[in-house]
Structures are given as structure tokens and as C-alpha cells.
Amino acid sequence: MNRHRPMSPDRNRNETGGSPGKGGPLLLAVGKLRRPHGIHGEILMDVLTDFPDRLGPGKEVYVGESHRPYEIIHMRRHDPALLVTLDGIDTRESAGELRNQLVYVYADGLPDLPEGEYYHHQLMGLRVEDEAGNELGVLEQILVTGANDVYLVRTSDDKELLLPAIHDVVLEIDIKQGKMVVRPMDWY
């Protein structure tokens, strides 16, 4: 297992969660509502989280850009997605009104990860330095690939530096200090 392996509550990087306002609590996307299923308000939800088991009856979620709160009443697997019933949504028509909206949870409700593993949102914005302490830039984006993630670092001269998220390159992550120490590949 990659010691610096980030975990993503939002697998599809084009559909990430965000804060409801400047300085507000961080919300992260965990699902995307698709289409009604049946006539009693059930709706198909694509899963965008590594922790779908943290969702379930009684869990409060926030839907759409307005982050409207709903309680999950019922949930069942419909591989690879889930079928969910939300409080107050009890007809096919009311479920249809939620089509294509993201489902969010508060980041502070996410489970703790083992030491050395991080959520993507914890890494975004970190200062990136080399071993000698030279600032390389700021972690701007995480590209999810099949083998390992790739960190896109924006340099002070507005260039992009791509760093594979592997042991040989990522030497240290210090969330409290807001920095990442890396050893760029020889071709840098």
C-alpha cells in the first residue's frame, strides 16, 4: 500500500464537492442522483465515495448547489450504484426533480484514515518543496490514474509540474504545516 495514498470521497474529479460559502464547513460530494426508480420516490445514485457504507438510513445528506438537507430513509445496493429514498421524496415526480444533482456530506464526518493516508481535500493547496527546502509551487489538482495518482503543482511562474504520488517522489506530507516535501524525478 502506498504510504501517501490519498483517499477520495469523490472519485470523479470533475464532480467534486465544495464549501457552501467562504469560511463555511467543507462539504464533499459522495454521490450523484440519476433517475427515479419505481413510483414511490426511490432514486438511483451513482457512488462517488470510497466509503458508501458510511451512508445509510438516518444519515443526513445535502443535495444540490443549495445543499438542501435530507435524511436517508432507505438505501439498498443496485450495483454499481445505490437506490436511495430521501425524507419527503415519496413520488416518482419529486424524485425526478433531484435528477443530476450531487449529494454531499460534511468532511468532518468522514472516518479517520490510517497514519500516512490522506483525503484529497486535505492535500489540495499544500505548499510543495524539494528536499533542499526550495519552494516548487502549490498542489492544485490531483489526477486519478490507474496505477497511482499524479499531483499537479502550479509553480510561481504559472507552469505545471506533474509529480507521481509514489514513495520515491513524495517524501513527506505535513498537513499541519501545510507542506509536502518531494524529490522530483531526474527529468524535472
Rosetta constraint file for C-alpha pairs under 8 A:
AtomPair CA 1 CA 5 HARMONIC 7.50 0.50
AtomPair CA 2 CA 166 HARMONIC 6.84 0.50
AtomPair CA 2 CA 167 HARMONIC 7.10 0.50
AtomPair CA 3 CA 116 HARMONIC 5.27 0.50
AtomPair CA 3 CA 117 HARMONIC 6.29 0.50
AtomPair CA 3 CA 167 HARMONIC 7.22 0.50
AtomPair CA 4 CA 116 HARMONIC 5.37 0.50
AtomPair CA 4 CA 117 HARMONIC 5.27 0.50
AtomPair CA 4 CA 118 HARMONIC 6.98 0.50
AtomPair CA 4 CA 165 HARMONIC 7.15 0.50
AtomPair CA 4 CA 166 HARMONIC 7.34 0.50
AtomPair CA 4 CA 167 HARMONIC 7.36 0.50
AtomPair CA 4 CA 170 HARMONIC 7.41 0.50
AtomPair CA 4 CA 173 HARMONIC 7.67 0.50
AtomPair CA 5 CA 116 HARMONIC 7.44 0.50
AtomPair CA 5 CA 117 HARMONIC 5.24 0.50
AtomPair CA 5 CA 118 HARMONIC 6.55 0.50
AtomPair CA 5 CA 165 HARMONIC 7.33 0.50
AtomPair CA 6 CA 117 HARMONIC 5.57 0.50
AtomPair CA 6 CA 118 HARMONIC 4.45 0.50
AtomPair CA 6 CA 119 HARMONIC 5.01 0.50
AtomPair CA 6 CA 120 HARMONIC 5.62 0.50
AtomPair CA 7 CA 50 HARMONIC 7.24 0.50
AtomPair CA 7 CA 117 HARMONIC 7.04 0.50
AtomPair CA 7 CA 118 HARMONIC 5.83 0.50
AtomPair CA 7 CA 119 HARMONIC 4.53 0.50
AtomPair CA 7 CA 120 HARMONIC 6.14 0.50
AtomPair CA 8 CA 49 HARMONIC 6.56 0.50
AtomPair CA 8 CA 50 HARMONIC 6.44 0.50
AtomPair CA 8 CA 119 HARMONIC 5.50 0.50
AtomPair CA 8 CA 120 HARMONIC 5.48 0.50
AtomPair CA 8 CA 121 HARMONIC 7.97 0.50
AtomPair CA 9 CA 28 HARMONIC 6.90 0.50
AtomPair CA 9 CA 29 HARMONIC 6.87 0.50
AtomPair CA 9 CA 30 HARMONIC 5.95 0.50
AtomPair CA 9 CA 48 HARMONIC 6.32 0.50
AtomPair CA 9 CA 49 HARMONIC 4.03 0.50
AtomPair CA 9 CA 50 HARMONIC 5.55 0.50
AtomPair CA 9 CA 51 HARMONIC 7.08 0.50
AtomPair CA 9 CA 119 HARMONIC 7.27 0.50
AtomPair CA 9 CA 120 HARMONIC 7.88 0.50
AtomPair CA 10 CA 15 HARMONIC 7.14 0.50
AtomPair CA 10 CA 16 HARMONIC 5.83 0.50
AtomPair CA 10 CA 17 HARMONIC 7.33 0.50
AtomPair CA 10 CA 28 HARMONIC 6.99 0.50
AtomPair CA 10 CA 29 HARMONIC 5.56 0.50
AtomPair CA 10 CA 30 HARMONIC 5.72 0.50
AtomPair CA 10 CA 31 HARMONIC 7.80 0.50
AtomPair CA 10 CA 48 HARMONIC 4.66 0.50
AtomPair CA 10 CA 49 HARMONIC 5.10 0.50
AtomPair CA 10 CA 50 HARMONIC 7.69 0.50
AtomPair CA 11 CA 48 HARMONIC 4.95 0.50
AtomPair CA 11 CA 49 HARMONIC 6.03 0.50
AtomPair CA 11 CA 50 HARMONIC 7.47 0.50
AtomPair CA 12 CA 16 HARMONIC 7.07 0.50
AtomPair CA 12 CA 48 HARMONIC 6.45 0.50
AtomPair CA 13 CA 142 HARMONIC 7.95 0.50
AtomPair CA 13 CA 143 HARMONIC 7.56 0.50
AtomPair CA 13 CA 144 HARMONIC 7.59 0.50
AtomPair CA 15 CA 29 HARMONIC 7.28 0.50
AtomPair CA 15 CA 102 HARMONIC 7.92 0.50
AtomPair CA 16 CA 28 HARMONIC 6.72 0.50
AtomPair CA 16 CA 29 HARMONIC 5.70 0.50
AtomPair CA 17 CA 27 HARMONIC 5.77 0.50
AtomPair CA 17 CA 28 HARMONIC 4.00 0.50
AtomPair CA 17 CA 29 HARMONIC 4.33 0.50
AtomPair CA 17 CA 104 HARMONIC 6.78 0.50
AtomPair CA 18 CA 26 HARMONIC 6.14 0.50
AtomPair CA 18 CA 27 HARMONIC 5.31 0.50
AtomPair CA 18 CA 28 HARMONIC 5.92 0.50
AtomPair CA 18 CA 29 HARMONIC 7.70 0.50
AtomPair CA 19 CA 23 HARMONIC 7.80 0.50
AtomPair CA 19 CA 24 HARMONIC 5.96 0.50
AtomPair CA 19 CA 25 HARMONIC 6.09 0.50
AtomPair CA 19 CA 26 HARMONIC 4.55 0.50
AtomPair CA 19 CA 27 HARMONIC 5.36 0.50
AtomPair CA 19 CA 28 HARMONIC 7.95 0.50
AtomPair CA 20 CA 24 HARMONIC 5.97 0.50
AtomPair CA 20 CA 25 HARMONIC 7.10 0.50
AtomPair CA 20 CA 26 HARMONIC 7.20 0.50
AtomPair CA 20 CA 27 HARMONIC 7.10 0.50
AtomPair CA 20 CA 66 HARMONIC 7.73 0.50
AtomPair CA 20 CA 67 HARMONIC 7.28 0.50
AtomPair CA 25 CA 106 HARMONIC 7.06 0.50
AtomPair CA 25 CA 107 HARMONIC 7.78 0.50
AtomPair CA 26 CA 106 HARMONIC 5.95 0.50
AtomPair CA 26 CA 107 HARMONIC 5.62 0.50
AtomPair CA 26 CA 108 HARMONIC 7.78 0.50
AtomPair CA 27 CA 104 HARMONIC 5.81 0.50
AtomPair CA 27 CA 105 HARMONIC 5.47 0.50
AtomPair CA 27 CA 106 HARMONIC 4.51 0.50
AtomPair CA 27 CA 107 HARMONIC 5.57 0.50
AtomPair CA 28 CA 104 HARMONIC 5.16 0.50
AtomPair CA 28 CA 105 HARMONIC 5.59 0.50
AtomPair CA 28 CA 106 HARMONIC 6.27 0.50
AtomPair CA 28 CA 107 HARMONIC 6.02 0.50
AtomPair CA 29 CA 48 HARMONIC 6.82 0.50
AtomPair CA 29 CA 49 HARMONIC 7.65 0.50
AtomPair CA 29 CA 102 HARMONIC 6.26 0.50
AtomPair CA 29 CA 103 HARMONIC 5.57 0.50
AtomPair CA 29 CA 104 HARMONIC 4.31 0.50
AtomPair CA 29 CA 105 HARMONIC 6.66 0.50
AtomPair CA 30 CA 47 HARMONIC 6.23 0.50
AtomPair CA 30 CA 48 HARMONIC 4.70 0.50
AtomPair CA 30 CA 49 HARMONIC 4.85 0.50
AtomPair CA 30 CA 52 HARMONIC 7.87 0.50
AtomPair CA 30 CA 102 HARMONIC 7.59 0.50
AtomPair CA 30 CA 103 HARMONIC 5.78 0.50
AtomPair CA 30 CA 104 HARMONIC 5.55 0.50
AtomPair CA 30 CA 105 HARMONIC 6.87 0.50
AtomPair CA 31 CA 45 HARMONIC 6.00 0.50
AtomPair CA 31 CA 46 HARMONIC 5.36 0.50
AtomPair CA 31 CA 47 HARMONIC 4.60 0.50
AtomPair CA 31 CA 48 HARMONIC 4.81 0.50
AtomPair CA 31 CA 49 HARMONIC 6.97 0.50
AtomPair CA 31 CA 102 HARMONIC 5.80 0.50
AtomPair CA 31 CA 103 HARMONIC 4.91 0.50
AtomPair CA 31 CA 104 HARMONIC 7.07 0.50
AtomPair CA 32 CA 45 HARMONIC 5.33 0.50
AtomPair CA 32 CA 46 HARMONIC 5.08 0.50
AtomPair CA 32 CA 47 HARMONIC 6.77 0.50
AtomPair CA 32 CA 48 HARMONIC 7.28 0.50
AtomPair CA 32 CA 100 HARMONIC 6.18 0.50
AtomPair CA 32 CA 101 HARMONIC 5.70 0.50
AtomPair CA 32 CA 102 HARMONIC 4.37 0.50
AtomPair CA 32 CA 103 HARMONIC 5.74 0.50
AtomPair CA 33 CA 43 HARMONIC 6.74 0.50
AtomPair CA 33 CA 44 HARMONIC 5.94 0.50
AtomPair CA 33 CA 45 HARMONIC 4.33 0.50
AtomPair CA 33 CA 46 HARMONIC 6.37 0.50
AtomPair CA 33 CA 98 HARMONIC 6.62 0.50
AtomPair CA 33 CA 99 HARMONIC 5.42 0.50
AtomPair CA 33 CA 100 HARMONIC 5.17 0.50
AtomPair CA 33 CA 101 HARMONIC 5.44 0.50
AtomPair CA 33 CA 102 HARMONIC 6.24 0.50
AtomPair CA 33 CA 103 HARMONIC 7.10 0.50
AtomPair CA 34 CA 43 HARMONIC 6.81 0.50
AtomPair CA 34 CA 44 HARMONIC 5.32 0.50
AtomPair CA 34 CA 45 HARMONIC 5.66 0.50
AtomPair CA 34 CA 46 HARMONIC 7.04 0.50
AtomPair CA 34 CA 98 HARMONIC 7.88 0.50
AtomPair CA 34 CA 99 HARMONIC 4.97 0.50
AtomPair CA 34 CA 100 HARMONIC 5.17 0.50
AtomPair CA 34 CA 101 HARMONIC 7.63 0.50
AtomPair CA 35 CA 43 HARMONIC 5.63 0.50
AtomPair CA 35 CA 44 HARMONIC 5.48 0.50
AtomPair CA 35 CA 45 HARMONIC 7.88 0.50
AtomPair CA 35 CA 95 HARMONIC 7.50 0.50
AtomPair CA 35 CA 96 HARMONIC 6.22 0.50
AtomPair CA 35 CA 99 HARMONIC 5.63 0.50
AtomPair CA 35 CA 100 HARMONIC 7.77 0.50
AtomPair CA 36 CA 41 HARMONIC 6.69 0.50
AtomPair CA 36 CA 42 HARMONIC 5.87 0.50
AtomPair CA 36 CA 43 HARMONIC 4.23 0.50
AtomPair CA 36 CA 44 HARMONIC 6.20 0.50
AtomPair CA 36 CA 92 HARMONIC 5.75 0.50
AtomPair CA 36 CA 93 HARMONIC 7.90 0.50
AtomPair CA 36 CA 95 HARMONIC 5.49 0.50
AtomPair CA 36 CA 96 HARMONIC 5.55 0.50
AtomPair CA 36 CA 99 HARMONIC 7.68 0.50
AtomPair CA 37 CA 41 HARMONIC 7.20 0.50
AtomPair CA 37 CA 42 HARMONIC 5.26 0.50
AtomPair CA 37 CA 43 HARMONIC 5.20 0.50
AtomPair CA 37 CA 44 HARMONIC 6.39 0.50
AtomPair CA 37 CA 83 HARMONIC 7.65 0.50
AtomPair CA 37 CA 92 HARMONIC 7.28 0.50
AtomPair CA 38 CA 42 HARMONIC 6.55 0.50
AtomPair CA 38 CA 92 HARMONIC 6.66 0.50
AtomPair CA 39 CA 90 HARMONIC 7.96 0.50
AtomPair CA 39 CA 91 HARMONIC 5.65 0.50
AtomPair CA 39 CA 92 HARMONIC 4.69 0.50
AtomPair CA 40 CA 90 HARMONIC 4.99 0.50
AtomPair CA 40 CA 91 HARMONIC 4.67 0.50
AtomPair CA 40 CA 92 HARMONIC 5.92 0.50
AtomPair CA 41 CA 85 HARMONIC 6.19 0.50
AtomPair CA 41 CA 86 HARMONIC 7.72 0.50
AtomPair CA 41 CA 89 HARMONIC 5.26 0.50
AtomPair CA 41 CA 90 HARMONIC 4.04 0.50
AtomPair CA 41 CA 91 HARMONIC 4.17 0.50
AtomPair CA 41 CA 92 HARMONIC 4.89 0.50
AtomPair CA 41 CA 93 HARMONIC 7.56 0.50
AtomPair CA 41 CA 94 HARMONIC 6.67 0.50
AtomPair CA 41 CA 95 HARMONIC 5.14 0.50
AtomPair CA 42 CA 83 HARMONIC 6.22 0.50
AtomPair CA 42 CA 84 HARMONIC 5.46 0.50
AtomPair CA 42 CA 85 HARMONIC 4.69 0.50
AtomPair CA 42 CA 86 HARMONIC 7.63 0.50
AtomPair CA 42 CA 89 HARMONIC 7.81 0.50
AtomPair CA 42 CA 90 HARMONIC 7.39 0.50
AtomPair CA 42 CA 91 HARMONIC 7.85 0.50
AtomPair CA 42 CA 92 HARMONIC 7.33 0.50
AtomPair CA 42 CA 95 HARMONIC 6.67 0.50
AtomPair CA 43 CA 83 HARMONIC 5.52 0.50
AtomPair CA 43 CA 84 HARMONIC 5.48 0.50
AtomPair CA 43 CA 85 HARMONIC 6.52 0.50
AtomPair CA 43 CA 95 HARMONIC 6.01 0.50
AtomPair CA 43 CA 96 HARMONIC 7.82 0.50
AtomPair CA 44 CA 78 HARMONIC 7.98 0.50
AtomPair CA 44 CA 81 HARMONIC 6.78 0.50
AtomPair CA 44 CA 82 HARMONIC 5.85 0.50
AtomPair CA 44 CA 83 HARMONIC 4.64 0.50
AtomPair CA 44 CA 84 HARMONIC 6.52 0.50
AtomPair CA 45 CA 81 HARMONIC 5.73 0.50
AtomPair CA 45 CA 82 HARMONIC 5.20 0.50
AtomPair CA 45 CA 83 HARMONIC 6.03 0.50
AtomPair CA 45 CA 84 HARMONIC 6.92 0.50
AtomPair CA 46 CA 80 HARMONIC 7.52 0.50
AtomPair CA 46 CA 81 HARMONIC 4.82 0.50
AtomPair CA 46 CA 82 HARMONIC 6.56 0.50
AtomPair CA 47 CA 52 HARMONIC 7.02 0.50
AtomPair CA 47 CA 80 HARMONIC 7.78 0.50
AtomPair CA 47 CA 81 HARMONIC 5.79 0.50
AtomPair CA 47 CA 82 HARMONIC 7.04 0.50
AtomPair CA 51 CA 55 HARMONIC 7.77 0.50
AtomPair CA 55 CA 59 HARMONIC 6.11 0.50
AtomPair CA 56 CA 72 HARMONIC 6.18 0.50
AtomPair CA 56 CA 73 HARMONIC 7.68 0.50
AtomPair CA 56 CA 74 HARMONIC 6.90 0.50
AtomPair CA 56 CA 75 HARMONIC 5.96 0.50
AtomPair CA 57 CA 71 HARMONIC 7.39 0.50
AtomPair CA 57 CA 72 HARMONIC 4.85 0.50
AtomPair CA 57 CA 73 HARMONIC 4.82 0.50
AtomPair CA 57 CA 74 HARMONIC 5.27 0.50
AtomPair CA 57 CA 75 HARMONIC 6.61 0.50
AtomPair CA 58 CA 71 HARMONIC 5.85 0.50
AtomPair CA 58 CA 72 HARMONIC 5.53 0.50
AtomPair CA 58 CA 73 HARMONIC 6.26 0.50
AtomPair CA 59 CA 71 HARMONIC 5.67 0.50
AtomPair CA 59 CA 72 HARMONIC 5.55 0.50
AtomPair CA 60 CA 69 HARMONIC 6.62 0.50
AtomPair CA 60 CA 70 HARMONIC 5.66 0.50
AtomPair CA 60 CA 71 HARMONIC 4.41 0.50
AtomPair CA 60 CA 72 HARMONIC 6.32 0.50
AtomPair CA 60 CA 105 HARMONIC 7.48 0.50
AtomPair CA 61 CA 69 HARMONIC 5.70 0.50
AtomPair CA 61 CA 70 HARMONIC 5.44 0.50
AtomPair CA 61 CA 71 HARMONIC 6.19 0.50
AtomPair CA 61 CA 72 HARMONIC 7.25 0.50
AtomPair CA 61 CA 103 HARMONIC 6.42 0.50
AtomPair CA 61 CA 104 HARMONIC 5.67 0.50
AtomPair CA 61 CA 105 HARMONIC 5.33 0.50
AtomPair CA 62 CA 67 HARMONIC 4.53 0.50
AtomPair CA 62 CA 68 HARMONIC 5.04 0.50
AtomPair CA 62 CA 69 HARMONIC 4.40 0.50
AtomPair CA 62 CA 70 HARMONIC 6.11 0.50
AtomPair CA 62 CA 103 HARMONIC 5.63 0.50
AtomPair CA 62 CA 104 HARMONIC 4.91 0.50
AtomPair CA 62 CA 105 HARMONIC 6.28 0.50
AtomPair CA 63 CA 67 HARMONIC 4.80 0.50
AtomPair CA 63 CA 68 HARMONIC 5.08 0.50
AtomPair CA 63 CA 69 HARMONIC 6.43 0.50
AtomPair CA 63 CA 70 HARMONIC 7.34 0.50
AtomPair CA 63 CA 98 HARMONIC 7.91 0.50
AtomPair CA 63 CA 101 HARMONIC 6.49 0.50
AtomPair CA 63 CA 102 HARMONIC 5.84 0.50
AtomPair CA 63 CA 103 HARMONIC 4.64 0.50
AtomPair CA 63 CA 104 HARMONIC 6.23 0.50
AtomPair CA 64 CA 68 HARMONIC 6.68 0.50
AtomPair CA 64 CA 98 HARMONIC 7.85 0.50
AtomPair CA 64 CA 101 HARMONIC 4.92 0.50
AtomPair CA 64 CA 102 HARMONIC 5.24 0.50
AtomPair CA 64 CA 103 HARMONIC 6.49 0.50
AtomPair CA 65 CA 101 HARMONIC 7.82 0.50
AtomPair CA 65 CA 102 HARMONIC 7.70 0.50
AtomPair CA 67 CA 104 HARMONIC 7.38 0.50
AtomPair CA 70 CA 86 HARMONIC 6.01 0.50
AtomPair CA 70 CA 87 HARMONIC 5.94 0.50
AtomPair CA 70 CA 88 HARMONIC 7.96 0.50
AtomPair CA 71 CA 86 HARMONIC 5.69 0.50
AtomPair CA 71 CA 87 HARMONIC 5.36 0.50
AtomPair CA 72 CA 84 HARMONIC 6.92 0.50
AtomPair CA 72 CA 85 HARMONIC 6.02 0.50
AtomPair CA 72 CA 86 HARMONIC 4.67 0.50
AtomPair CA 72 CA 87 HARMONIC 6.27 0.50
AtomPair CA 73 CA 84 HARMONIC 7.58 0.50
AtomPair CA 73 CA 85 HARMONIC 5.44 0.50
AtomPair CA 73 CA 86 HARMONIC 5.37 0.50
AtomPair CA 73 CA 87 HARMONIC 5.82 0.50
AtomPair CA 74 CA 84 HARMONIC 5.74 0.50
AtomPair CA 74 CA 85 HARMONIC 5.03 0.50
AtomPair CA 74 CA 86 HARMONIC 7.19 0.50
AtomPair CA 75 CA 82 HARMONIC 6.78 0.50
AtomPair CA 75 CA 83 HARMONIC 5.61 0.50
AtomPair CA 75 CA 84 HARMONIC 4.42 0.50
AtomPair CA 75 CA 85 HARMONIC 6.33 0.50
AtomPair CA 76 CA 82 HARMONIC 5.70 0.50
AtomPair CA 76 CA 83 HARMONIC 5.30 0.50
AtomPair CA 76 CA 84 HARMONIC 6.64 0.50
AtomPair CA 77 CA 81 HARMONIC 6.35 0.50
AtomPair CA 77 CA 82 HARMONIC 4.54 0.50
AtomPair CA 77 CA 83 HARMONIC 6.16 0.50
AtomPair CA 78 CA 82 HARMONIC 4.95 0.50
AtomPair CA 78 CA 83 HARMONIC 6.12 0.50
AtomPair CA 85 CA 89 HARMONIC 6.90 0.50
AtomPair CA 85 CA 90 HARMONIC 7.70 0.50
AtomPair CA 86 CA 90 HARMONIC 7.87 0.50
AtomPair CA 89 CA 94 HARMONIC 5.64 0.50
AtomPair CA 89 CA 95 HARMONIC 5.95 0.50
AtomPair CA 90 CA 94 HARMONIC 6.79 0.50
AtomPair CA 90 CA 95 HARMONIC 7.32 0.50
AtomPair CA 91 CA 95 HARMONIC 6.26 0.50
AtomPair CA 92 CA 96 HARMONIC 6.06 0.50
AtomPair CA 93 CA 97 HARMONIC 6.52 0.50
AtomPair CA 94 CA 98 HARMONIC 7.22 0.50
AtomPair CA 95 CA 99 HARMONIC 7.06 0.50
AtomPair CA 105 CA 109 HARMONIC 7.33 0.50
AtomPair CA 106 CA 110 HARMONIC 7.42 0.50
AtomPair CA 113 CA 117 HARMONIC 5.95 0.50
AtomPair CA 113 CA 118 HARMONIC 6.79 0.50
AtomPair CA 118 CA 122 HARMONIC 6.40 0.50
AtomPair CA 118 CA 123 HARMONIC 7.16 0.50
AtomPair CA 119 CA 123 HARMONIC 6.96 0.50
AtomPair CA 120 CA 124 HARMONIC 6.43 0.50
AtomPair CA 120 CA 142 HARMONIC 7.30 0.50
AtomPair CA 122 CA 175 HARMONIC 7.07 0.50
AtomPair CA 123 CA 139 HARMONIC 7.20 0.50
AtomPair CA 123 CA 175 HARMONIC 7.32 0.50
AtomPair CA 124 CA 139 HARMONIC 5.55 0.50
AtomPair CA 124 CA 140 HARMONIC 5.94 0.50
AtomPair CA 124 CA 141 HARMONIC 6.71 0.50
AtomPair CA 124 CA 142 HARMONIC 7.84 0.50
AtomPair CA 125 CA 138 HARMONIC 5.64 0.50
AtomPair CA 125 CA 139 HARMONIC 5.04 0.50
AtomPair CA 125 CA 140 HARMONIC 5.93 0.50
AtomPair CA 125 CA 178 HARMONIC 7.83 0.50
AtomPair CA 126 CA 138 HARMONIC 5.63 0.50
AtomPair CA 126 CA 139 HARMONIC 5.38 0.50
AtomPair CA 126 CA 175 HARMONIC 7.67 0.50
AtomPair CA 126 CA 178 HARMONIC 5.03 0.50
AtomPair CA 126 CA 179 HARMONIC 4.88 0.50
AtomPair CA 126 CA 180 HARMONIC 6.38 0.50
AtomPair CA 127 CA 135 HARMONIC 7.23 0.50
AtomPair CA 127 CA 136 HARMONIC 7.73 0.50
AtomPair CA 127 CA 137 HARMONIC 5.95 0.50
AtomPair CA 127 CA 138 HARMONIC 4.60 0.50
AtomPair CA 127 CA 139 HARMONIC 6.49 0.50
AtomPair CA 127 CA 178 HARMONIC 6.16 0.50
AtomPair CA 127 CA 179 HARMONIC 4.51 0.50
AtomPair CA 127 CA 180 HARMONIC 6.13 0.50
AtomPair CA 128 CA 135 HARMONIC 6.00 0.50
AtomPair CA 128 CA 136 HARMONIC 5.47 0.50
AtomPair CA 128 CA 137 HARMONIC 5.34 0.50
AtomPair CA 128 CA 138 HARMONIC 5.55 0.50
AtomPair CA 128 CA 139 HARMONIC 6.61 0.50
AtomPair CA 128 CA 153 HARMONIC 7.44 0.50
AtomPair CA 128 CA 179 HARMONIC 5.71 0.50
AtomPair CA 128 CA 180 HARMONIC 4.81 0.50
AtomPair CA 128 CA 181 HARMONIC 5.94 0.50
AtomPair CA 128 CA 182 HARMONIC 7.05 0.50
AtomPair CA 129 CA 133 HARMONIC 5.48 0.50
AtomPair CA 129 CA 134 HARMONIC 5.32 0.50
AtomPair CA 129 CA 135 HARMONIC 4.32 0.50
AtomPair CA 129 CA 136 HARMONIC 5.21 0.50
AtomPair CA 129 CA 137 HARMONIC 7.22 0.50
AtomPair CA 129 CA 179 HARMONIC 7.26 0.50
AtomPair CA 129 CA 180 HARMONIC 6.20 0.50
AtomPair CA 129 CA 181 HARMONIC 4.91 0.50
AtomPair CA 129 CA 182 HARMONIC 6.16 0.50
AtomPair CA 130 CA 134 HARMONIC 5.45 0.50
AtomPair CA 130 CA 135 HARMONIC 6.62 0.50
AtomPair CA 130 CA 136 HARMONIC 6.79 0.50
AtomPair CA 130 CA 181 HARMONIC 5.44 0.50
AtomPair CA 130 CA 182 HARMONIC 4.93 0.50
AtomPair CA 130 CA 183 HARMONIC 5.68 0.50
AtomPair CA 130 CA 184 HARMONIC 7.22 0.50
AtomPair CA 131 CA 181 HARMONIC 6.12 0.50
AtomPair CA 131 CA 182 HARMONIC 6.25 0.50
AtomPair CA 131 CA 183 HARMONIC 6.21 0.50
AtomPair CA 133 CA 181 HARMONIC 7.90 0.50
AtomPair CA 136 CA 153 HARMONIC 7.67 0.50
AtomPair CA 136 CA 155 HARMONIC 5.78 0.50
AtomPair CA 136 CA 156 HARMONIC 7.50 0.50
AtomPair CA 137 CA 153 HARMONIC 5.80 0.50
AtomPair CA 137 CA 154 HARMONIC 5.27 0.50
AtomPair CA 137 CA 155 HARMONIC 4.11 0.50
AtomPair CA 137 CA 156 HARMONIC 5.87 0.50
AtomPair CA 138 CA 153 HARMONIC 5.24 0.50
AtomPair CA 138 CA 154 HARMONIC 5.34 0.50
AtomPair CA 138 CA 155 HARMONIC 6.63 0.50
AtomPair CA 139 CA 151 HARMONIC 6.62 0.50
AtomPair CA 139 CA 152 HARMONIC 5.97 0.50
AtomPair CA 139 CA 153 HARMONIC 4.40 0.50
AtomPair CA 139 CA 154 HARMONIC 6.45 0.50
AtomPair CA 140 CA 151 HARMONIC 7.70 0.50
AtomPair CA 140 CA 152 HARMONIC 5.78 0.50
AtomPair CA 140 CA 153 HARMONIC 5.52 0.50
AtomPair CA 140 CA 154 HARMONIC 6.11 0.50
AtomPair CA 141 CA 151 HARMONIC 6.14 0.50
AtomPair CA 141 CA 152 HARMONIC 5.06 0.50
AtomPair CA 141 CA 153 HARMONIC 7.13 0.50
AtomPair CA 142 CA 149 HARMONIC 6.57 0.50
AtomPair CA 142 CA 150 HARMONIC 5.81 0.50
AtomPair CA 142 CA 151 HARMONIC 4.80 0.50
AtomPair CA 142 CA 152 HARMONIC 6.05 0.50
AtomPair CA 143 CA 149 HARMONIC 5.59 0.50
AtomPair CA 143 CA 150 HARMONIC 5.01 0.50
AtomPair CA 143 CA 151 HARMONIC 6.30 0.50
AtomPair CA 143 CA 152 HARMONIC 7.27 0.50
AtomPair CA 144 CA 148 HARMONIC 7.00 0.50
AtomPair CA 144 CA 149 HARMONIC 4.70 0.50
AtomPair CA 144 CA 150 HARMONIC 6.57 0.50
AtomPair CA 145 CA 149 HARMONIC 5.41 0.50
AtomPair CA 145 CA 150 HARMONIC 7.20 0.50
AtomPair CA 148 CA 164 HARMONIC 6.83 0.50
AtomPair CA 148 CA 165 HARMONIC 6.11 0.50
AtomPair CA 148 CA 166 HARMONIC 7.16 0.50
AtomPair CA 149 CA 164 HARMONIC 6.20 0.50
AtomPair CA 149 CA 165 HARMONIC 5.36 0.50
AtomPair CA 150 CA 162 HARMONIC 6.43 0.50
AtomPair CA 150 CA 163 HARMONIC 5.50 0.50
AtomPair CA 150 CA 164 HARMONIC 4.37 0.50
AtomPair CA 150 CA 165 HARMONIC 5.48 0.50
AtomPair CA 151 CA 161 HARMONIC 7.99 0.50
AtomPair CA 151 CA 162 HARMONIC 5.66 0.50
AtomPair CA 151 CA 163 HARMONIC 5.02 0.50
AtomPair CA 151 CA 164 HARMONIC 6.15 0.50
AtomPair CA 151 CA 165 HARMONIC 6.52 0.50
AtomPair CA 152 CA 160 HARMONIC 6.37 0.50
AtomPair CA 152 CA 161 HARMONIC 5.75 0.50
AtomPair CA 152 CA 162 HARMONIC 4.77 0.50
AtomPair CA 152 CA 163 HARMONIC 6.55 0.50
AtomPair CA 153 CA 160 HARMONIC 5.69 0.50
AtomPair CA 153 CA 161 HARMONIC 4.96 0.50
AtomPair CA 153 CA 162 HARMONIC 6.27 0.50
AtomPair CA 153 CA 163 HARMONIC 7.61 0.50
AtomPair CA 154 CA 158 HARMONIC 5.90 0.50
AtomPair CA 154 CA 159 HARMONIC 5.77 0.50
AtomPair CA 154 CA 160 HARMONIC 4.92 0.50
AtomPair CA 154 CA 161 HARMONIC 6.40 0.50
AtomPair CA 155 CA 159 HARMONIC 5.23 0.50
AtomPair CA 155 CA 160 HARMONIC 6.22 0.50
AtomPair CA 155 CA 161 HARMONIC 7.05 0.50
AtomPair CA 163 CA 169 HARMONIC 7.14 0.50
AtomPair CA 163 CA 184 HARMONIC 6.92 0.50
AtomPair CA 163 CA 185 HARMONIC 7.90 0.50
AtomPair CA 164 CA 169 HARMONIC 6.78 0.50
AtomPair CA 164 CA 170 HARMONIC 7.91 0.50
AtomPair CA 165 CA 169 HARMONIC 6.74 0.50
AtomPair CA 165 CA 170 HARMONIC 6.09 0.50
AtomPair CA 166 CA 170 HARMONIC 5.88 0.50
AtomPair CA 167 CA 171 HARMONIC 6.32 0.50
AtomPair CA 168 CA 183 HARMONIC 7.05 0.50
AtomPair CA 169 CA 182 HARMONIC 5.30 0.50
AtomPair CA 169 CA 183 HARMONIC 4.70 0.50
AtomPair CA 169 CA 184 HARMONIC 5.82 0.50
AtomPair CA 169 CA 185 HARMONIC 6.87 0.50
AtomPair CA 170 CA 180 HARMONIC 7.38 0.50
AtomPair CA 170 CA 181 HARMONIC 6.34 0.50
AtomPair CA 170 CA 182 HARMONIC 4.55 0.50
AtomPair CA 170 CA 183 HARMONIC 6.48 0.50
AtomPair CA 171 CA 180 HARMONIC 7.66 0.50
AtomPair CA 171 CA 181 HARMONIC 5.54 0.50
AtomPair CA 171 CA 182 HARMONIC 5.24 0.50
AtomPair CA 171 CA 183 HARMONIC 6.87 0.50
AtomPair CA 172 CA 180 HARMONIC 5.62 0.50
AtomPair CA 172 CA 181 HARMONIC 4.97 0.50
AtomPair CA 172 CA 182 HARMONIC 6.93 0.50
AtomPair CA 173 CA 179 HARMONIC 6.22 0.50
AtomPair CA 173 CA 180 HARMONIC 4.48 0.50
AtomPair CA 173 CA 181 HARMONIC 6.46 0.50
AtomPair CA 174 CA 178 HARMONIC 5.93 0.50
AtomPair CA 174 CA 179 HARMONIC 5.40 0.50
AtomPair CA 174 CA 180 HARMONIC 6.13 0.50
AtomPair CA 175 CA 179 HARMONIC 6.43 0.50
AtomPair CA 184 CA 188 HARMONIC 6.07 0.50
